[in-house]
Amino acid sequence: MTVKQEVSANRFHGCILLIGVLAAIFSYETARAEPPRALEVDCRPVDARLHGQRSLESYFPFSNVDSSEAWWERATQLRQRILVATGLWPMPTKTPLKAVVLGKVERNDYTVEKVYFESFPGHLVTGNLYRPKGSPGPRPAVLSPHGHRKGGRFHDYGPKEVRKQIAMGAERFEVGGRHPLQARCVQLARMGCVVFHYDMVGYGDSRQLDHRTGVREVMNTTVDWGFFSPQAELHLQNMMGLQTYNSIRALDFLLSLPEVDANRVAMTGASGGGTQTFMLCAVDQRPAASCPVVMVSTAMQGGCVCENANYLRIGAGNVDLAALAAPRPLRLICADDWTREFATKGLPALQRLYDLLGHKDRVGAEMLVQFPHNYNSVSRTAMYHFINRYLDLGLEQPITEQEYLPLSRDEMSVWDEEHPPPTGDQIGDSHERILLRWMTDDAKSQIDAIRPMDEQSLAEFRRVVGGAYRVLLGRTLDQVGTVRYKQTLKRDLGSHLQMTGLLTATAWGEQLPALFLHPKEDWNQRVVIWIDEQGKRGLLDENHTPKPAVMRLLNCGFSVVSVDLLFQGEFLGEGEEFFQAPLVFEGDGAKPWKRYAGYSFGYNPPLFAQRVNDILTAIQFVQHDDHVPEKIYLLGMGRTGPLVAAARMVAGDAIDKAAIEGGGFRFATLTRFDDPMFLPGAVKYGDLPGLLALCAPHKLWLAGETAESAEVAVDAYNAADAWDHITFQEDTETDIQDAAVAWLLE
């Protein structure tokens, strides 16, 4: 090489070195100038949750199982979901029915009486009791709820409509066709059954509450609230729960009659009455057979507030709920409505289930799609044959209805001068507040009774309160499944590495932008998952370098991980702020009842629960990462503190320590359904202290709480013999983040 060539080469290498130095400086300065992103500025995570929410009009296929053992496990979970959703977990304290039976009407072969009783103290269930004449029993019985037909129990189609029904072959007789609800009760009585035909809330003689008043500002109070309010939802008090409990008490009443054979009880109703039928049979094993009519399908799930409740159909649908009758006999009747495809979508799955349980012959469907939505004579006849077979009536078939003398409204109504209808505080808003106050106090007394004071009460607290929170939060750590990671950027920032990427929970189609800060030397095999109100950006200061508390962890050999939770960070556009969780209304949401929270959270997890699941996704990834950390810690500050408390509760042994600053947050202070922190049921089950109690015996550091404000948590730790595993930050002068990190470093 010549001298000239050598000089040129040195200049070239010098330029390359200079370019490298400048690139490193530029990279470092860029890292300081721009917050680290996992995606390009205009991109969003590929996340299924960003593409619309489910509603009652979505598709709800049955969740198949491959063994009877798997079904019983799923059935237990489904039944618990129903009970939690309807406010019946724990079951309300049963109080005396105080049943009144009066006004007997005599017919040739049956009698009809008027009935009212208390399901809850002061809340009345009304109806008619049909009894066959003849032998005193024991007799089979049928519980008969009605649907949303105008007039309810008093429904009368009128002469013009019944002629149409007769002409199309739907009805045989004018009387039976005009009064189809009475017709089925009369025929069942003639077949030898005792029948109780009872009112839906707000129908017939049930005058204390309207059926669907809906959201009303006047009832949105923190004391003595009403149905459809945030406080009611935070206590899981809803019309579906009231109606389901009325059905339970109606069955109690029916079984209290001396002539009724408790082993031969069936239930049948159509439309909304079909919903009541499969709901009762899902949670109560006493009905021996059930026939829900024109309701069960994989399509529309029920449009009324009395057919919806928070959490009810998350991961389930009406076919799943109806299947909880298995292996008891189940007959479904379908029409030219949302049930028209049941023969191919729903029935095969139920037949497979019943076959799996050894009773395939006990389930079937009548596909009467030549008729619109109905419980007409043809449908009723199919039901009579089903009842005849499975209540062992021994009647010759075919069974056909005969004419009868219908009851007048006066003969049916339970109210008269001697038995006047409720008035004053027994009706309307006053009654509603009194009723919900009783529900609240009763649930609180039951949960207070299992306050964790020893090993036994702690186990019961975990079963009841922990079981409820598992429904509220919706996902276990194992259920997160496989989490894949795609790195999009890696920077060497001297003392540590900065990496961004995407975590994808493949089973759920959920994707989270993530930030990893890792010490370059002497990693101690410990990882802190830091959850912040700003998402992963919360790890960094305004210069986009680690905050002092984060830097302290890195200097001590810890890795620090953070993610953007749903609707944080890179889920939002540049400068976009997020204050309101998305809601789903029924239809256009124009009427107050169409804005009921159950239309949102009955089909979609609350945002609070979804964000907790995001934290579980991060835990699952870190736990199974190739680097295999020895210990994983959680840290959450401010509004993320309760999220971390919930994730800490669910994660169990996967987390060694959790540092939480909740700022004294309580779910009970929330007044909006769309508040990102809104979690239906949380107040009923102990609010944030209840969640913290479920973290025992794992190590927990708390700021913003005291031993007095979180007393139930202290009790739980004492009961778990882990009193030294819960620490309260009492020094208010120390920076909260510094104090939390100092505890993690201990």
C-alpha positions in Angstrom: 0.0 0.0 0.0 1.4 3.4 -0.9 1.5 6.3 1.6 -1.2 8.0 -0.3 -3.4 4.9 -0.2 -2.6 4.5 3.6 -3.7 8.0 4.3 -6.8 7.5 2.3 -7.6 4.3 4.2 -7.0 6.0 7.5 -9.3 8.8 6.5 -12.0 6.2 5.5 -11.7 4.3 8.7 -11.7 7.6 10.6 -14.9 8.6 8.8 -16.5 5.3 9.6 -15.5 5.6 13.3 -16.9 9.2 13.3 -20.1 8.1 11.7 -20.4 5.3 14.3 -19.8 7.7 17.2 -22.3 10.2 15.7 -24.8 7.4 15.1 -24.4 6.3 18.7 -24.8 9.9 19.9 -27.8 10.4 17.6 -29.4 7.1 18.8 -28.9 8.2 22.4 -30.2 11.6 21.7 -33.2 10.2 19.8 -33.9 7.9 22.7 -33.9 11.0 24.9 -36.0 13.0 22.5 -38.8 10.5 21.7 -40.6 8.1 24.0 -39.9 4.5 23.1 -42.7 2.9 21.0 -43.5 -0.6 20.0 -45.4 0.6 16.9 -45.2 3.3 14.3 -46.9 6.5 15.3 -50.0 6.0 13.2 -50.4 2.3 14.1 -52.5 0.6 16.8 -52.1 -2.8 18.4 -53.8 -5.7 16.6 -56.2 -6.4 19.3 -59.7 -8.0 19.0 -61.1 -5.7 21.7 -60.7 -2.7 19.3 -63.1 -4.1 16.8 -66.5 -3.7 18.4 -68.2 -5.2 21.4 -70.5 -8.1 21.8 -74.2 -7.6 22.3 -77.4 -9.7 22.8 -77.5 -10.0 19.0 -74.1 -11.7 18.7 -73.6 -15.3 17.9 -73.4 -17.6 21.0 -72.5 -21.2 20.1 -72.4 -23.9 22.8 -69.0 -24.5 24.4 -68.5 -28.2 23.7 -66.8 -30.5 26.3 -65.3 -33.9 25.6 -66.1 -35.7 28.9 -68.7 -35.8 31.6 -66.0 -34.7 34.1 -65.3 -31.6 32.0 -69.0 -30.8 31.8 -69.5 -31.0 35.6 -66.6 -28.7 36.1 -67.9 -26.2 33.5 -71.4 -26.6 34.9 -70.2 -25.6 38.4 -68.5 -22.5 36.9 -71.5 -21.5 34.9 -73.9 -22.0 37.8 -71.6 -19.8 39.9 -71.5 -17.2 37.1 -75.4 -17.1 37.1 -75.7 -16.7 40.8 -73.1 -14.0 41.0 -74.6 -12.1 38.0 -78.1 -12.2 39.4 -77.0 -11.1 42.9 -77.8 -14.5 44.4 -74.2 -15.4 45.6 -74.6 -15.9 48.4 -78.3 -16.7 48.2 -80.5 -14.2 50.0 -81.7 -15.2 53.4 -85.1 -16.9 52.9 -87.8 -15.2 55.0 -91.3 -16.4 55.7 -93.5 -16.5 52.6 -96.6 -15.3 54.5 -98.6 -16.8 51.7 -102.3 -15.8 51.3 -104.5 -18.1 49.2 -108.1 -16.8 48.6 -111.0 -16.5 46.3 -111.5 -20.1 45.1 -113.3 -20.4 41.7 -115.0 -23.8 41.1 -115.0 -25.5 37.7 -116.2 -29.0 36.9 -112.8 -30.7 37.1 -110.5 -28.1 38.6 -110.4 -25.0 40.9 -108.5 -21.7 40.6 -107.4 -19.6 43.6 -105.7 -16.3 44.0 -102.3 -16.2 45.7 -99.8 -13.7 47.0 -96.7 -14.1 49.1 -93.5 -12.3 50.1 -90.4 -13.3 48.2 -88.4 -10.6 50.0 -89.8 -8.9 53.1 -92.6 -6.6 51.9 -92.2 -7.6 48.2 -95.1 -9.6 46.9 -95.3 -12.3 44.2 -98.9 -12.7 42.8 -100.6 -15.3 40.7 -103.2 -18.0 40.3 -103.1 -21.6 41.7 -104.9 -24.2 39.5 -105.7 -27.5 41.3 -107.3 -30.6 39.8 -110.3 -32.0 41.6 -110.3 -35.6 42.8 -107.8 -37.5 44.8 -105.8 -35.5 47.4 -102.4 -36.5 46.0 -99.5 -36.7 45.9 -99.8 -34.8 42.6 -97.3 -33.6 40.0 -96.9 -29.8 39.7 -96.0 -27.3 37.1 -94.5 -23.8 37.7 -95.8 -21.5 34.9 -94.3 -18.1 34.3 -95.5 -15.8 31.5 -93.6 -13.7 29.0 -93.9 -10.1 27.8 -97.4 -10.4 26.3 -99.5 -7.3 27.0 -101.5 -7.8 30.1 -99.3 -10.6 31.4 -101.3 -13.2 33.3 -104.5 -11.4 32.1 -103.5 -11.5 28.4 -106.4 -11.7 25.9 -105.7 -11.7 22.2 -109.2 -10.5 21.4 -111.7 -12.0 18.8 -110.0 -10.6 15.7 -106.5 -12.0 16.4 -107.8 -15.4 17.6 -109.6 -15.9 14.3 -106.3 -15.4 12.5 -104.7 -17.9 14.8 -107.4 -20.5 14.1 -107.2 -19.9 10.4 -103.5 -20.6 10.3 -103.9 -23.8 12.4 -102.2 -22.3 15.5 -105.3 -22.6 17.7 -108.3 -25.0 17.8 -110.8 -23.1 20.0 -111.7 -19.4 20.3 -111.5 -19.4 24.1 -108.2 -21.2 24.3 -106.8 -19.0 21.5 -107.9 -15.8 23.1 -106.5 -16.8 26.6 -103.6 -19.1 25.8 -102.0 -18.6 29.2 -105.1 -19.7 31.0 -105.5 -22.5 28.4 -102.2 -24.3 29.3 -102.9 -24.0 33.1 -106.4 -25.4 32.7 -105.2 -28.3 30.5 -102.4 -29.2 32.9 -104.8 -29.1 35.8 -107.1 -31.4 33.8 -104.1 -33.7 33.4 -103.8 -34.0 37.1 -101.1 -31.3 37.8 -101.1 -28.5 40.4 -100.2 -25.4 38.5 -98.9 -22.0 39.8 -99.2 -19.2 37.2 -97.3 -16.2 38.6 -96.7 -12.6 37.5 -93.5 -11.1 36.2 -92.4 -8.0 38.0 -94.7 -5.1 36.9 -97.2 -7.3 35.2 -100.7 -8.4 36.2 -101.2 -7.8 39.9 -97.5 -7.1 40.5 -97.8 -3.4 41.0 -95.1 -2.5 43.4 -92.4 -1.9 40.7 -92.5 -1.1 37.0 -91.0 -3.7 34.8 -88.2 -1.6 33.2 -88.0 1.9 34.5 -84.3 2.0 33.5 -81.6 4.5 34.3 -82.9 7.4 36.4 -80.7 10.2 37.8 -82.9 10.5 40.9 -82.0 6.9 41.8 -78.3 7.4 41.3 -77.4 8.1 44.9 -74.9 6.7 47.3 -77.5 5.9 49.9 -80.9 4.3 49.2 -80.4 3.9 45.5 -82.7 2.2 43.0 -82.4 -0.4 40.3 -80.3 0.5 37.2 -78.1 2.9 39.2 -74.3 2.5 39.4 -74.6 1.6 43.1 -77.2 -1.1 42.3 -74.8 -2.6 39.7 -71.9 -2.3 42.1 -74.0 -4.5 44.4 -75.3 -6.7 41.5 -78.9 -5.8 42.2 -80.9 -6.2 39.0 -84.4 -7.1 37.7 -83.2 -10.5 36.4 -82.0 -11.3 39.9 -85.3 -10.2 41.4 -87.3 -12.2 38.9 -85.1 -15.3 39.3 -85.4 -15.1 43.1 -89.2 -14.7 42.7 -89.2 -18.0 40.7 -87.2 -19.7 43.5 -89.7 -18.5 46.1 -92.6 -19.5 43.8 -91.2 -23.0 43.7 -90.9 -22.8 47.5 -94.6 -21.9 47.7 -95.6 -24.7 45.3 -93.7 -27.3 47.2 -95.2 -26.1 50.5 -98.6 -27.4 49.3 -99.3 -30.7 51.0 -100.6 -32.4 47.9 -97.6 -31.7 45.7 -95.2 -34.4 44.9 -91.7 -32.8 45.3 -90.2 -35.4 42.9 -92.5 -34.6 40.0 -92.3 -30.8 39.4 -91.8 -29.3 36.0 -91.5 -25.7 34.6 -92.6 -24.2 31.4 -92.9 -20.7 29.9 -92.5 -18.9 26.6 -90.3 -16.0 25.5 -89.5 -14.1 28.6 -91.2 -16.9 30.5 -88.8 -19.3 28.7 -85.9 -17.2 30.1 -87.3 -17.6 33.6 -87.7 -21.3 33.0 -84.1 -22.1 32.0 -82.7 -19.6 34.6 -84.5 -21.3 37.5 -83.6 -24.8 36.3 -80.0 -23.7 35.9 -79.6 -22.7 39.6 -82.2 -24.9 41.3 -82.2 -28.7 41.0 -85.7 -29.2 42.3 -87.6 -29.1 38.9 -87.5 -32.6 37.5 -88.2 -31.4 33.9 -88.3 -28.2 31.9 -89.8 -26.9 28.7 -88.5 -23.4 27.8 -90.4 -22.2 24.7 -89.3 -19.9 21.8 -86.3 -18.5 23.7 -83.2 -20.7 23.6 -80.9 -20.2 20.6 -77.4 -19.2 19.5 -78.9 -15.9 18.2 -80.7 -13.2 20.1 -80.4 -13.8 23.8 -83.3 -11.8 25.3 -84.0 -8.1 24.8 -85.5 -7.1 28.1 -83.7 -5.9 31.3 -85.3 -8.9 33.1 -83.3 -11.2 30.8 -79.9 -9.6 31.2 -77.4 -9.2 34.0 -73.8 -8.1 34.3 -71.3 -11.0 33.6 -74.1 -13.5 32.6 -73.2 -14.2 29.0 -69.4 -13.6 29.0 -68.1 -16.8 27.5 -71.6 -18.4 27.5 -75.0 -18.1 25.9 -78.6 -19.3 26.4 -77.8 -22.8 25.1 -75.1 -23.1 27.8 -77.5 -21.9 30.4 -80.3 -24.2 29.3 -77.8 -27.1 29.3 -77.5 -26.7 33.1 -80.8 -28.6 33.3 -78.8 -31.7 32.2 -79.3 -34.6 32.6 -82.9 -33.8 33.6 -85.4 -34.0 30.8 -85.4 -30.8 28.6 -87.7 -30.1 25.7 -87.3 -26.9 23.6 -90.0 -25.5 21.3 -88.9 -23.3 18.5 -90.7 -21.0 16.0 -90.1 -18.6 13.1 -88.1 -16.2 15.3 -84.5 -16.2 16.6 -84.9 -19.9 17.4 -85.6 -20.9 13.8 -82.1 -22.4 13.3 -81.9 -24.3 16.6 -82.2 -27.7 14.9 -78.7 -27.2 13.4 -77.3 -24.5 15.8 -77.8 -25.6 19.4 -79.7 -28.8 19.5 -76.9 -31.1 18.1 -74.6 -29.7 20.9 -77.2 -30.4 23.6 -77.8 -33.9 22.2 -74.0 -34.6 22.3 -74.0 -33.4 25.9 -76.9 -35.5 27.0 -75.4 -38.5 25.1 -72.1 -37.9 27.0 -74.1 -38.0 30.2 -75.9 -41.2 29.2 -79.4 -39.7 28.6 -79.6 -38.7 25.0 -83.3 -39.5 24.8 -84.1 -36.8 27.5 -83.4 -33.8 25.3 -85.2 -32.7 22.1 -86.8 -29.9 20.2 -90.1 -29.2 18.4 -89.2 -27.1 15.3 -92.6 -25.4 14.7 -91.2 -22.8 12.3 -94.4 -22.6 10.4 -95.6 -20.3 13.2 -94.2 -16.9 14.4 -93.1 -16.3 18.0 -95.8 -18.1 20.1 -97.0 -20.5 22.7 -100.0 -21.7 20.6 -102.1 -24.8 20.7 -99.6 -26.8 18.7 -96.7 -25.8 20.9 -98.7 -26.4 24.0 -99.7 -29.9 22.8 -96.0 -30.8 22.4 -95.4 -29.6 25.9 -98.3 -31.7 27.3 -96.8 -34.8 25.8 -93.5 -34.0 27.3 -95.0 -33.4 30.8 -97.1 -36.5 30.5 -94.0 -38.6 29.8 -91.6 -37.2 32.3 -94.0 -36.5 35.2 -95.3 -40.0 34.7 -98.9 -39.0 34.3 -99.8 -42.1 32.4 -102.3 -40.4 30.1 -103.1 -41.7 26.6 -101.8 -39.7 23.8 -102.5 -37.6 21.7 -103.6 -35.2 24.4 -105.9 -32.4 23.1 -107.2 -29.3 24.7 -111.0 -29.0 25.3 -113.1 -25.9 25.7 -113.3 -24.3 29.1 -114.9 -21.3 30.8 -112.2 -18.6 31.1 -111.7 -16.6 34.3 -112.6 -12.9 34.2 -110.0 -10.4 35.3 -111.9 -10.0 38.6 -111.8 -13.7 39.1 -108.1 -13.8 38.5 -107.0 -10.7 40.3 -105.7 -11.1 43.9 -106.7 -7.6 44.9 -110.2 -6.7 46.2 -111.7 -4.6 49.0 -110.7 -7.1 51.6 -107.2 -7.6 50.2 -106.3 -4.1 48.8 -103.2 -3.7 46.6 -100.1 -2.2 48.0 -100.0 1.6 48.3 -97.7 4.4 49.8 -94.2 3.3 50.6 -95.1 -0.2 49.4 -95.0 0.9 45.7 -92.8 2.9 43.4 -89.5 4.5 44.3 -90.0 4.2 48.0 -90.5 0.5 47.8 -87.6 0.1 45.4 -85.2 1.8 47.8 -86.5 -0.2 50.8 -86.1 -3.5 48.8 -82.6 -2.7 47.7 -81.6 -1.6 51.2 -82.8 -5.0 52.5 -80.8 -6.8 49.8 -77.7 -4.7 50.6 -77.9 -5.3 54.4 -78.6 -9.0 54.0 -75.7 -9.6 51.6 -73.4 -7.6 53.9 -74.5 -9.5 57.0 -73.8 -12.8 55.2 -70.3 -11.7 54.0 -69.5 -10.2 57.5 -70.4 -13.6 59.0 -67.5 -15.2 57.1 -65.0 -12.5 57.9 -61.6 -14.3 57.9 -60.8 -14.8 61.6 -59.3 -18.4 61.5 -58.4 -21.0 59.0 -62.0 -22.2 58.5 -63.5 -18.8 58.0 -60.7 -17.8 55.7 -61.4 -20.8 53.5 -65.1 -19.8 53.4 -64.2 -16.2 52.6 -62.1 -17.3 49.7 -64.9 -19.6 48.5 -67.6 -16.9 48.5 -65.8 -13.6 48.0 -62.9 -15.1 46.1 -65.3 -17.1 43.9 -67.3 -14.0 43.2 -64.1 -12.0 42.2 -63.1 -14.9 39.8 -66.4 -14.2 38.0 -65.9 -10.4 38.1 -62.4 -10.6 36.8 -63.0 -13.4 34.4 -59.6 -15.0 33.8 -57.1 -17.1 35.6 -53.4 -16.9 34.9 -53.5 -20.4 33.3 -56.4 -19.2 31.1 -54.1 -16.5 29.6 -52.5 -19.2 27.6 -49.5 -18.7 25.3 -48.0 -15.2 25.1 -45.8 -14.4 22.1 -43.3 -11.6 22.0 -42.1 -9.6 18.9 -39.3 -7.2 19.5 -39.5 -4.0 17.5 -36.6 -1.9 18.9 -33.5 -2.5 21.0 -31.3 0.3 22.3 -28.1 0.2 24.3 -28.3 3.2 26.7 -25.0 2.6 28.5 -26.0 1.2 31.9 -29.0 -0.7 30.6 -30.8 -2.0 27.6 -34.1 -0.6 26.4 -36.3 -2.8 24.4 -39.8 -2.3 23.0 -42.1 -5.0 21.5 -45.5 -6.5 21.4 -47.0 -9.1 23.7 -49.7 -11.1 22.1 -52.1 -13.4 24.1 -52.8 -15.7 21.1 -55.9 -17.4 22.6 -57.6 -14.1 23.1 -56.3 -12.0 20.1 -55.1 -9.3 22.5 -51.9 -7.4 21.9 -50.0 -5.1 24.3 -47.1 -2.7 23.6 -44.4 -3.4 26.1 -41.2 -1.7 27.4 -38.4 -3.7 28.9 -35.5 -2.1 30.8 -32.7 -4.6 31.5 -29.4 -4.1 33.3 -26.4 -4.9 31.1 -24.5 -6.6 33.8 -25.3 -8.6 36.9 -29.0 -9.3 36.4 -30.3 -10.7 39.7 -32.9 -12.8 37.9 -35.7 -10.6 39.4 -38.3 -8.7 37.4 -40.5 -5.9 38.5 -43.7 -5.5 36.4 -44.5 -1.8 36.9 -48.0 -0.7 36.1 -48.6 3.0 35.7 -51.5 5.3 34.8 -49.5 6.5 31.8 -48.8 3.0 30.6 -45.2 2.0 29.8 -44.3 5.7 29.4 -44.7 6.0 33.2 -41.3 4.3 33.7 -39.6 7.3 32.2 -39.2 11.0 33.0 -39.8 14.0 30.7 -36.5 13.2 29.0 -37.6 9.7 28.4 -34.9 8.3 30.7 -35.8 6.0 33.6 -37.2 7.7 36.6 -35.0 7.7 39.7 -37.0 4.9 41.4 -36.8 2.8 38.2 -33.1 3.6 37.8 -32.5 2.4 41.4 -34.0 -0.9 40.5 -31.8 -1.2 37.4 -28.7 -0.3 39.3 -29.6 -3.1 41.8 -29.8 -5.7 39.1 -33.6 -5.8 38.5 -35.3 -5.9 35.1 -38.3 -3.6 34.9 -41.2 -4.3 32.6 -44.3 -2.2 31.8 -47.1 -2.4 29.2 -49.7 -0.2 27.8 -53.0 -1.5 29.2 -56.1 -1.4 27.0 -56.8 2.3 26.0 -53.4 3.5 27.4 -50.3 4.7 25.5 -50.1 3.3 22.0 -53.8 2.3 22.0 -54.5 6.0 21.7 -53.7 8.5 19.0 -51.2 11.3 19.5 -52.6 13.7 22.1 -55.7 11.6 22.6 -57.0 11.2 26.1 -59.2 8.5 27.5 -61.8 9.0 30.2 -64.9 6.9 29.2 -65.0 3.2 28.8 -67.2 2.1 25.8 -70.7 1.0 26.5 -73.3 -1.0 24.6 -77.0 0.0 24.6 -80.0 -1.9 23.6 -80.9 -0.6 20.1 -80.6 3.2 19.9 -80.5 3.6 23.7 -83.1 6.3 23.5 -85.2 5.0 26.4 -83.8 4.8 30.0 -84.2 1.1 30.2 -82.1 0.6 27.0 -79.1 2.2 28.7 -79.1 -0.6 31.4 -75.5 -1.6 32.2 -76.3 -5.2 31.7 -76.4 -4.7 28.0 -72.7 -3.8 28.2 -71.2 -5.9 31.0 -73.5 -8.9 30.5 -71.6 -9.6 27.2 -68.3 -7.8 27.6 -65.9 -7.7 30.6 -65.7 -4.3 32.3 -62.6 -2.3 31.3 -61.3 -2.8 34.8 -61.3 -6.6 34.3 -59.8 -6.3 30.9 -56.9 -4.3 32.2 -56.4 -6.8 35.0 -56.2 -9.5 32.3 -53.6 -7.4 30.5 -51.4 -7.4 33.7 -51.9 -11.2 33.8 -50.7 -11.4 30.2 -47.5 -9.6 31.2 -47.1 -11.9 34.2 -47.6 -15.0 32.0 -45.0 -13.8 29.5 -42.4 -12.9 32.2 -43.0 -16.1 34.1 -42.4 -18.3 31.0 -39.7 -16.2 29.3 -36.6 -18.0 28.2 -34.6 -16.1 30.8 -36.6 -17.8 33.6 -36.6 -15.2 36.3 -36.4 -16.4 39.9 -38.9 -13.9 41.3 -41.5 -11.6 39.8 -42.7 -8.5 41.6 -45.7 -6.2 40.9 -45.9 -2.5 41.5 -48.9 -0.2 40.9 -49.4 3.4 41.8 -52.5 5.6 41.9 -55.5 4.5 39.8 -53.6 1.4 38.8 -53.2 0.3 42.4 -56.6 -1.5 42.5 -55.8 -3.2 39.1 -52.5 -4.5 40.6 -54.4 -5.7 43.7 -56.8 -7.7 41.5 -53.9 -9.1 39.4 -52.0 -10.0 42.6 -55.0 -11.9 43.9 -55.5 -13.9 40.7 -51.8 -14.6 40.1 -51.2 -16.5 43.3 -47.7 -18.0 43.7 -46.5 -16.5 40.4 -45.9 -13.2 42.2 -43.5 -12.9 45.1 -44.2 -9.4 46.2 -46.7 -6.7 45.3 -46.4 -3.0 46.1 -49.7 -1.1 45.8 -50.6 2.6 46.3 -54.3 3.0 45.9 -54.8 6.5 47.3 -57.8 5.4 49.4 -59.7 4.4 46.3 -63.1 2.8 46.8 -65.4 1.4 44.1 -68.3 2.8 46.1 -67.4 6.3 45.1 -68.1 5.7 41.4 -71.1 7.3 39.8 -70.7 6.5 36.1 -71.1 3.2 34.3 -68.4 4.3 31.8 -65.8 5.1 34.5 -62.7 3.1 33.6 -62.6 1.8 37.2 -66.2 0.6 37.2 -66.4 -3.0 38.2 -70.0 -4.3 38.9 -70.3 -6.2 42.1 -67.0 -4.9 43.6 -68.8 -3.1 46.5 -70.9 -6.1 47.4 -67.8 -8.2 47.8 -65.9 -5.9 50.2 -64.6 -3.2 47.8 -60.9 -2.8 47.6 -60.2 -4.1 51.1 -62.0 -7.3 50.1 -59.7 -7.7 47.2 -56.7 -7.1 49.4 -57.8 -9.7 51.8 -57.8 -12.3 49.0 -54.1 -11.6 48.5 -53.2 -13.3 51.8 -50.8 -14.9 52.5 -48.6 -13.3 49.8 -46.3 -10.4 50.6 -48.1 -7.0 50.2 -47.0 -3.4 50.7 -49.8 -0.8 50.9 -49.7 3.0 50.7 -52.9 5.0 51.0 -54.4 2.4 53.3 -54.1 1.9 57.1 -54.6 -1.2 59.2 -58.0 0.3 60.1 -59.2 1.1 56.6 -58.2 -2.3 55.4 -59.1 -4.2 58.5 -60.5 -7.2 56.7 -57.2 -7.6 54.9 -55.3 -7.5 58.2 -57.8 -10.2 59.5 -57.1 -12.4 56.5 -53.4 -12.2 56.9 -53.7 -13.0 60.6 -56.0 -15.9 59.8 -53.4 -17.1 57.2 -50.7 -16.9 59.9 -48.9 -14.4 57.7 -49.3 -11.2 59.7 -45.8 -10.1 58.9 -46.5 -10.3 55.1 -48.6 -7.2 55.0 -46.9 -3.8 55.3 -48.5 -0.4 55.6 -46.5 2.7 54.5 -47.2 5.1 57.3 -44.5 7.6 56.5 -46.3 10.2 54.3 -43.2 12.4 53.9 -41.2 9.8 51.8 -41.8 9.7 48.1 -44.2 6.9 47.4 -42.3 5.4 44.5 -39.0 5.5 46.5 -40.7 3.8 49.4 -42.2 1.1 47.3 -38.9 0.4 45.6 -37.1 0.3 48.9 -39.5 -2.3 50.2 -39.1 -4.4 47.0 -35.3 -4.2 47.5 -35.5 -5.6 51.1 
